[in-house]
Amino acid sequence: MSAAAIELFHSIPDADSARVRRFVIESALEPQVRFRNLVYPEVQRDFHARGGSVVPALWVDGKLIQGADAVLARLRTLIGTGRTS
């Protein structure tokens, strides 16, 4: 799967979004995870089209994982695996 297949929907002022973004950076997952800021209308459309209602949210393997704890749990599975999904 390509790097674009994993997308992190987030909001800059949201504390949980900041926590997840920081985890992605500190875990060196940036090459695998595309940040999608909900300030942009096209990102909002994509988020809602995937059933999004809570940020942060992670689009991976064709499904949307919502909420910081669930997103972090899924991201932890990527660390050290070399997987991109």
Beta strands, then each sheet from edge to edge (+ up, - down):
strand 1: 7-10
strand 2: 34-37
strand 3: 57-60
strand 4: 63-66
sheet 1: 2+ 1+ 3- 4+
end
